[in-house]
């Protein structure tokens, strides 16, 4: 009997069909737009996201039929997906890369950020539920009044499929979860001044499962009462789908956000307040995660700006420029929300440094990929991870980029044979939840297949290592002027707090 897994990313909703042996048999992809009604805002219509899921799944069920063993979902994380008492949207979803609450986080300052990190290993940022709830209360209180639950994207999909309002512990981890007891933390809620929002925190779904409602079954082309599994959200699901099931293993996701994460046996609340710590749902493993505010979307933007049609063309173009891109440096901190990893700065900006008439499109392409790859190296350093092998996944995981990451980090790269690692992780979660395997470790051993290792070129490793410090110095100089750049943008109408 087949299995269907949905991975609802920020830009693309994917549905993957697996045979009863676990082989990927079909993939359907539906692009979902991001609305930006004001500078710095990033929203999605919640019903449009659900419609994309329906369309993608129907492309599979129209071929494989209605009888599946289970359907599992994973999705983008963070942000705010508010629903009313009937489970209907209260306005559009506000996404993880939205910047409107930047001033909220700035006002909280380092004291709140550090205390939050000491409580649950996660630092606040403008796209977190805590910041967005605060902003809505101040600016659109009627949406708060109309809301009955603050869901994640994955929780929204689960509610549409089952009628059940709930959230997975991976989604709940940041910002309100007590990581030790696995319950909502009233202390964290109070720290953010959100006692009034406590009623909006939904039940935590411990067993991950529900049953497909008749209405949803008809829409999706599936049998009523089919088991629905809410897998961990995409960061954790992708780690599992890459075979990361043990402490010390490292995973890099080349998605809309470049996410670098390491498995840990237990959460730690010391160190710099950067990134997030997740109850991964991968057996007893936790994940220490550093997700950027901008990642693959930077490559997409530059692809358009240099007149190319696809990111694949940008990757190929980059191969025609030498390592170091003839001295052209690119800082990829382009999100209007600033940066959240490998450092936290709501006024971080990026761009080309050292661009001259001597440079070509190929040099620009190369410098962009180098800039994005240095972020991976910086995050690994911040995580104090020393593993020699990186499990890498995501839409940008092309041989050219993987080799570049290997050269800049000095580590070997291990990718999956099938490209849909998030869906593969959801598949493993479904196997565990339905008792078909005893653990993620067992499931990964049976169903995760890797490609051959990509090894670093030592000559290039040495070159990039020599460039690290001057690049870091220029990055610091850029960020020191971040507030002035923000003032200039606001003066010309380039940003609306």
C-alpha positions as CSV (number, residue, x, y, z in Angstrom):
1,X,0.0,0.0,0.0
2,X,1.3,3.5,-0.9
3,X,2.1,6.4,1.4
4,X,1.8,10.1,0.7
5,X,3.9,12.8,2.3
6,X,3.5,16.5,2.0
7,X,6.3,19.1,2.5
8,X,4.8,22.5,2.4
9,X,7.8,24.8,2.1
10,X,7.7,28.6,2.0
11,X,7.8,28.8,-1.8
12,X,6.8,25.3,-3.0
13,X,4.4,22.7,-1.8
14,X,5.6,19.2,-2.6
15,X,3.6,15.9,-2.4
16,X,5.6,12.7,-2.7
17,X,4.2,9.2,-3.1
18,X,6.1,6.2,-1.7
19,X,5.6,2.5,-2.5
20,X,5.1,0.0,0.3
21,X,8.9,-0.7,0.1
22,X,9.6,3.0,0.7
23,X,10.7,3.9,-2.9
24,X,9.8,7.4,-4.1
25,X,7.4,6.8,-7.0
26,X,5.9,10.2,-7.8
27,X,6.4,13.9,-6.9
28,X,4.1,16.8,-7.5
29,X,5.2,20.4,-6.9
30,X,3.0,23.5,-6.7
31,X,4.5,26.9,-6.3
32,X,3.0,29.2,-3.6
33,X,3.5,33.0,-3.8
34,X,4.5,35.2,-1.0
35,X,2.5,38.4,-0.6
36,X,4.4,41.5,0.3
37,X,1.7,44.2,0.8
38,X,4.1,46.5,2.6
39,X,7.9,46.8,2.7
40,X,9.3,44.1,5.0
41,X,6.0,42.1,5.2
42,X,5.8,38.5,4.1
43,X,2.4,36.8,4.1
44,X,0.5,33.9,2.6
45,X,-3.2,33.3,2.2
46,X,-3.8,30.2,4.4
47,X,-6.5,28.8,2.1
48,X,-4.2,29.2,-0.9
49,X,-1.6,27.1,0.9
50,X,-4.3,24.5,1.6
51,X,-5.5,24.6,-2.0
52,X,-1.9,24.0,-3.1
53,X,-1.7,20.9,-0.9
54,X,-5.0,19.6,-2.3
55,X,-3.8,20.1,-5.8
56,X,-0.4,18.4,-5.3
57,X,-2.0,15.4,-3.5
58,X,-4.7,15.1,-6.1
59,X,-2.0,14.8,-8.8
60,X,-0.8,11.7,-6.9
61,X,-4.1,10.1,-5.9
62,X,-5.6,10.5,-9.4
63,X,-2.8,8.1,-10.4
64,X,-2.3,5.8,-7.4
65,X,-5.8,5.7,-6.1
66,X,-7.5,6.5,-2.8
67,X,-6.1,3.7,-0.7
68,X,-3.0,4.8,1.2
69,X,-1.6,3.6,4.4
70,X,-1.1,7.1,5.8
71,X,-0.6,10.7,4.8
72,X,2.1,12.6,6.7
73,X,2.8,16.4,6.6
74,X,5.7,18.6,7.3
75,X,6.0,22.3,6.5
76,X,7.8,25.6,7.0
77,X,8.1,26.7,10.7
78,X,7.8,29.8,12.8
79,X,5.6,32.7,11.8
80,X,1.9,33.0,12.9
81,X,-1.1,31.1,11.5
82,X,-4.1,32.3,13.5
83,X,-7.5,30.6,13.3
84,X,-10.8,31.3,14.9
85,X,-13.0,28.9,17.0
86,X,-14.3,27.3,13.8
87,X,-10.7,26.6,12.6
88,X,-10.9,29.3,9.9
89,X,-8.1,31.8,9.2
90,X,-8.1,35.1,10.9
91,X,-6.4,37.0,8.2
92,X,-3.3,35.9,6.2
93,X,-0.5,33.8,7.7
94,X,2.5,36.0,8.7
95,X,5.6,34.1,7.7
96,X,8.9,33.4,9.5
97,X,10.8,35.9,7.2
98,X,8.4,38.8,8.0
99,X,10.1,42.0,9.3
100,X,7.2,44.0,10.7
101,X,7.9,43.1,14.3
102,X,11.6,44.1,14.1
103,X,11.0,47.1,16.4
104,X,9.4,44.7,18.9
105,X,12.5,42.6,19.1
106,X,14.7,45.7,19.2
107,X,12.7,47.0,22.2
108,X,13.0,43.7,24.0
109,X,16.7,44.1,23.7
110,X,19.5,41.7,24.8
111,X,18.1,41.2,28.3
112,X,14.9,39.5,27.1
113,X,16.8,37.6,24.3
114,X,19.4,36.2,26.8
115,X,16.8,35.3,29.4
116,X,14.7,33.5,26.8
117,X,17.7,31.6,25.6
118,X,18.6,30.6,29.1
119,X,15.0,29.2,29.5
120,X,14.7,27.2,26.3
121,X,17.7,27.6,24.1
122,X,16.0,29.8,21.5
123,X,16.4,33.5,20.8
124,X,13.5,35.8,19.7
125,X,13.4,37.2,16.2
126,X,11.0,39.3,14.2
127,X,9.3,36.2,12.5
128,X,8.7,34.4,15.8
129,X,5.2,33.9,17.2
130,X,6.1,36.0,20.3
131,X,7.1,39.0,18.3
132,X,4.2,38.8,15.8
133,X,1.6,38.3,18.5
134,X,3.0,41.4,20.2
135,X,2.9,43.4,17.0
136,X,-0.7,42.4,16.2
137,X,-1.9,43.3,19.6
138,X,-0.4,46.8,19.2
139,X,-1.5,47.3,15.6
140,X,-4.4,45.0,14.6
141,X,-6.0,44.0,17.9
142,X,-9.2,42.8,16.2
143,X,-7.3,39.9,14.7
144,X,-6.2,38.8,18.2
145,X,-9.7,39.2,19.5
146,X,-11.1,37.0,16.7
147,X,-8.4,34.3,17.1
148,X,-8.8,31.1,19.1
149,X,-5.5,29.4,18.3
150,X,-2.0,30.3,17.1
151,X,-1.0,27.5,14.8
152,X,2.0,26.7,12.7
153,X,1.7,26.0,9.0
154,X,1.9,22.3,9.8
155,X,-0.8,22.7,12.5
156,X,-2.9,24.5,9.9
157,X,-2.6,21.6,7.4
158,X,-3.3,19.0,10.2
159,X,-6.5,21.0,11.2
160,X,-7.7,21.1,7.6
161,X,-7.2,17.3,7.3
162,X,-8.5,16.2,10.7
163,X,-10.5,19.1,12.2
164,X,-8.3,18.9,15.2
165,X,-6.5,21.9,16.5
166,X,-3.0,21.0,17.7
167,X,0.7,21.7,17.3
168,X,3.8,19.5,17.2
169,X,6.5,20.0,19.8
170,X,9.1,20.9,17.1
171,X,7.0,23.9,16.1
172,X,6.2,24.7,19.7
173,X,9.9,24.7,20.7
174,X,10.4,28.3,19.8
175,X,9.3,30.5,21.5
176,X,7.2,29.0,24.3
177,X,8.1,25.4,25.1
178,X,9.6,24.2,28.3
179,X,12.3,22.0,26.7
180,X,12.7,19.8,29.8
181,X,9.1,19.0,30.6
182,X,7.7,19.2,27.1
183,X,4.9,21.6,28.1
184,X,4.1,25.2,27.5
185,X,6.2,27.5,29.7
186,X,4.2,30.2,31.5
187,X,7.5,31.7,32.5
188,X,8.4,32.3,28.9
189,X,4.9,33.6,28.1
190,X,5.3,36.1,31.0
191,X,8.9,37.1,29.9
192,X,7.5,38.3,26.6
193,X,4.6,40.0,28.2
194,X,2.1,37.7,26.5
195,X,-0.1,36.5,29.4
196,X,-3.1,37.7,27.4
197,X,-2.1,35.3,24.6
198,X,-1.8,32.2,26.7
199,X,-5.3,31.1,25.6
200,X,-4.1,31.0,22.0
201,X,-1.5,28.2,22.6
202,X,-3.0,25.0,21.2
203,X,-2.7,21.5,22.6
204,X,0.6,19.7,22.0
205,X,0.1,16.6,19.8
206,X,2.0,13.8,21.5
207,X,1.1,10.8,19.4
208,X,1.3,12.8,16.0
209,X,-1.7,11.1,14.6
210,X,-5.3,11.9,13.6
211,X,-7.9,10.6,11.1
212,X,-8.8,12.2,7.8
213,X,-12.2,13.8,7.8
214,X,-14.8,13.0,5.1
215,X,-14.6,16.5,3.7
216,X,-10.8,16.5,3.5
217,X,-10.8,13.0,2.1
218,X,-13.1,14.0,-0.7
219,X,-10.9,17.0,-1.5
220,X,-7.6,15.0,-1.5
221,X,-9.0,11.9,-3.2
222,X,-8.3,9.7,-0.3
223,X,-10.4,7.3,1.8
224,X,-12.1,8.8,4.9
225,X,-10.5,7.9,8.2
226,X,-7.1,7.5,6.6
227,X,-4.4,8.0,9.3
228,X,-2.9,11.5,9.2
229,X,0.6,12.0,10.8
230,X,1.8,15.5,11.8
231,X,5.6,15.0,11.4
232,X,8.1,17.4,12.8
233,X,8.3,20.7,10.9
234,X,10.6,20.8,7.9
235,X,13.9,21.6,9.6
236,X,13.7,18.5,11.8
237,X,12.0,16.4,9.2
238,X,14.8,17.1,6.7
239,X,17.4,16.2,9.3
240,X,15.7,12.9,9.8
241,X,15.3,12.5,6.0
242,X,19.1,13.0,5.6
243,X,19.8,10.3,8.1
244,X,20.7,12.6,11.0
245,X,19.7,10.6,14.0
246,X,22.6,10.9,16.4
247,X,24.3,13.5,18.5
248,X,27.2,15.3,16.7
249,X,25.8,14.7,13.2
250,X,25.4,17.9,11.2
251,X,22.8,18.8,8.5
252,X,22.7,21.8,6.1
253,X,19.4,22.7,4.3
254,X,19.8,24.8,1.2
255,X,16.2,26.1,1.2
256,X,14.7,29.6,1.3
257,X,16.5,29.8,4.5
258,X,20.0,28.2,4.8
259,X,19.7,26.1,7.9
260,X,22.7,24.6,9.6
261,X,21.9,22.2,12.5
262,X,23.5,19.7,14.8
263,X,22.1,16.8,16.7
264,X,22.5,17.0,20.5
265,X,21.7,14.6,23.3
266,X,20.1,17.3,25.5
267,X,19.3,21.0,25.3
268,X,21.9,23.4,26.6
269,X,21.0,27.0,27.5
270,X,24.5,28.6,27.7
271,X,26.5,30.2,24.9
272,X,25.5,33.1,22.7
273,X,21.7,33.6,22.3
274,X,21.6,32.7,18.6
275,X,19.2,30.4,16.7
276,X,16.9,27.9,18.2
277,X,16.8,24.5,20.0
278,X,14.2,22.0,18.9
279,X,12.6,19.0,20.4
280,X,13.2,17.3,17.1
281,X,10.8,14.3,17.4
282,X,13.7,12.2,16.1
283,X,13.6,9.6,18.9
284,X,15.2,11.4,21.9
285,X,17.4,13.7,19.8
286,X,17.4,17.5,20.1
287,X,18.5,19.8,17.4
288,X,20.6,23.0,17.8
289,X,19.7,25.0,14.8
290,X,21.0,28.2,13.2
291,X,18.6,29.3,10.4
292,X,19.4,32.3,8.3
293,X,16.9,35.0,7.5
294,X,17.9,34.9,3.8
295,X,19.3,31.9,1.9
296,X,18.1,30.4,-1.4
297,X,15.9,33.3,-2.0
298,X,19.1,35.4,-2.4
299,X,20.2,33.1,-5.2
300,X,16.8,33.5,-6.8
301,X,16.9,37.3,-6.6
302,X,20.5,37.5,-8.1
303,X,19.4,35.1,-10.9
304,X,16.8,37.6,-11.9
305,X,19.0,40.7,-11.5
306,X,21.7,39.3,-13.8
307,X,19.2,38.3,-16.4
308,X,19.1,34.5,-16.1
309,X,16.1,32.3,-16.1
310,X,16.8,29.7,-13.4
311,X,19.1,29.3,-10.3
312,X,20.6,26.3,-12.1
313,X,21.9,28.7,-14.7
314,X,23.4,30.9,-12.0
315,X,25.2,27.9,-10.5
316,X,26.6,27.0,-13.9
317,X,27.7,30.6,-14.5
318,X,29.5,30.6,-11.2
319,X,31.7,27.8,-12.3
320,X,33.3,30.1,-14.9
321,X,34.8,32.4,-12.3
322,X,37.9,31.5,-10.2
323,X,37.8,30.8,-6.5
324,X,37.6,34.2,-4.7
325,X,35.6,35.7,-7.6
326,X,38.5,38.0,-8.5
327,X,38.2,39.8,-5.1
328,X,34.5,40.4,-5.3
329,X,32.8,39.8,-1.8
330,X,29.1,39.3,-1.3
331,X,27.3,39.5,2.0
332,X,24.0,37.6,1.7
333,X,22.1,39.3,4.5
334,X,19.4,40.7,2.3
335,X,16.3,40.0,4.4
336,X,14.5,43.2,5.5
337,X,14.1,41.4,8.8
338,X,17.9,41.6,9.3
339,X,19.8,38.5,10.3
340,X,19.3,35.8,12.9
341,X,22.2,33.4,12.2
342,X,25.1,33.1,12.4
343,X,24.7,36.4,14.3
344,X,21.7,38.4,15.4
345,X,21.2,41.9,14.0
346,X,17.8,43.2,13.0
347,X,19.6,45.9,11.0
348,X,22.0,43.6,9.1
349,X,22.4,44.4,5.4
350,X,24.3,42.8,2.6
351,X,25.4,43.3,-0.9
352,X,28.4,43.3,-3.2
353,X,31.6,44.8,-1.8
354,X,34.5,45.6,-4.1
355,X,32.5,45.5,-7.3
356,X,34.4,47.1,-10.2
357,X,34.3,47.4,-14.0
358,X,36.6,44.5,-14.1
359,X,34.0,42.0,-12.8
360,X,31.7,39.8,-14.9
361,X,28.4,38.2,-14.4
362,X,30.2,35.0,-13.6
363,X,32.2,36.7,-10.9
364,X,28.9,38.0,-9.4
365,X,27.4,34.6,-9.5
366,X,30.5,33.0,-7.9
367,X,30.7,35.6,-5.1
368,X,27.0,35.1,-4.2
369,X,27.5,31.3,-3.8
370,X,30.7,31.9,-1.9
371,X,28.9,34.3,0.4
372,X,26.1,31.8,1.1
373,X,28.6,29.0,1.6
374,X,30.6,31.1,4.1
375,X,27.4,31.4,6.2
376,X,27.4,27.6,6.5
377,X,31.0,27.7,7.7
378,X,30.3,30.5,10.2
379,X,27.3,28.6,11.6
380,X,29.3,25.4,12.0
381,X,31.9,27.4,13.9
382,X,29.2,29.0,16.1
383,X,27.8,25.6,16.8
384,X,31.3,24.3,17.7
385,X,30.7,21.3,15.5
386,X,33.8,19.4,14.4
387,X,32.2,16.5,12.4
388,X,34.1,15.8,9.1
389,X,30.9,15.1,7.1
390,X,27.9,17.3,6.4
391,X,24.5,15.9,5.4
392,X,23.2,18.4,2.9
393,X,19.7,18.7,1.4
394,X,17.5,21.2,-0.3
395,X,16.6,22.6,-3.7
396,X,20.0,24.2,-4.1
397,X,21.9,21.0,-3.5
398,X,23.6,20.9,-6.9
399,X,27.1,19.4,-7.4
400,X,28.6,22.8,-8.1
401,X,27.3,24.3,-4.9
402,X,28.0,21.2,-2.8
403,X,31.6,21.2,-3.9
404,X,31.9,24.9,-3.0
405,X,30.5,24.3,0.5
406,X,32.9,21.4,0.9
407,X,35.9,23.6,-0.1
408,X,34.8,26.5,2.2
409,X,34.0,24.3,5.2
410,X,36.8,21.8,4.6
411,X,34.3,19.0,5.2
412,X,33.0,16.1,3.1
413,X,29.4,16.4,1.8
414,X,26.8,13.6,1.9
415,X,23.6,14.1,-0.1
416,X,20.6,11.9,-0.5
417,X,19.8,9.9,-3.6
418,X,16.2,11.2,-3.6
419,X,15.9,15.0,-3.5
420,X,12.8,15.3,-1.2
421,X,14.5,14.9,2.1
422,X,11.8,16.8,4.1
423,X,9.1,14.4,2.7
424,X,11.4,11.5,3.4
425,X,11.7,12.6,7.0
426,X,7.9,12.9,7.2
427,X,7.7,9.3,5.8
428,X,10.0,8.1,8.6
429,X,7.8,9.9,11.2
430,X,4.8,8.2,9.8
431,X,6.5,4.8,10.0
432,X,7.3,5.4,13.7
433,X,3.9,6.8,14.5
434,X,2.1,3.9,13.0
435,X,4.4,1.3,14.5
436,X,5.9,0.0,11.3
437,X,9.4,0.7,12.7
438,X,10.5,1.1,16.3
439,X,12.6,4.2,15.8
440,X,13.9,6.8,13.4
441,X,17.3,5.1,13.5
442,X,15.7,1.9,12.3
443,X,13.7,3.7,9.6
444,X,16.7,5.7,8.4
445,X,18.8,2.5,8.1
446,X,16.1,1.0,5.9
447,X,15.1,4.0,3.8
448,X,17.7,6.7,3.6
449,X,20.1,6.2,0.7
450,X,23.1,8.5,0.2
451,X,25.2,9.5,-2.8
452,X,28.9,9.2,-2.9
453,X,30.9,11.6,-0.7
454,X,32.0,14.9,-2.1
455,X,35.5,15.7,-0.7
456,X,37.1,19.1,-0.3
457,X,39.8,20.3,-2.7
458,X,42.7,21.1,-0.3
459,X,44.2,23.9,-2.4
460,X,40.8,25.7,-2.3
461,X,40.3,24.9,1.4
462,X,43.6,26.8,2.1
463,X,42.6,29.7,-0.1
464,X,39.2,30.2,1.5
465,X,40.6,29.8,4.9
466,X,43.0,32.7,4.2
467,X,40.0,34.8,3.1
468,X,37.9,34.2,6.3
469,X,39.3,37.0,8.5
470,X,39.3,39.8,6.0
471,X,35.8,38.8,5.0
472,X,34.7,38.7,8.6
473,X,36.2,42.2,9.2
474,X,34.3,43.7,6.3
475,X,31.1,42.0,7.5
476,X,31.5,43.7,10.9
477,X,32.0,47.1,9.3
478,X,28.9,46.6,7.2
479,X,26.8,45.8,10.3
480,X,28.1,48.7,12.3
481,X,26.4,51.0,9.8
482,X,23.2,49.0,9.8
483,X,21.1,51.5,11.7
484,X,22.1,54.3,9.3
485,X,21.2,52.2,6.3
486,X,17.8,51.5,7.9
487,X,17.2,55.2,8.5
488,X,18.0,55.9,4.8
489,X,15.6,53.2,3.7
490,X,12.8,54.6,5.9
491,X,13.5,58.1,4.7
492,X,12.8,57.1,1.1
493,X,9.9,54.8,2.0
494,X,11.9,51.6,1.7
495,X,10.7,50.1,4.9
496,X,7.6,50.3,7.0
497,X,8.0,49.2,10.6
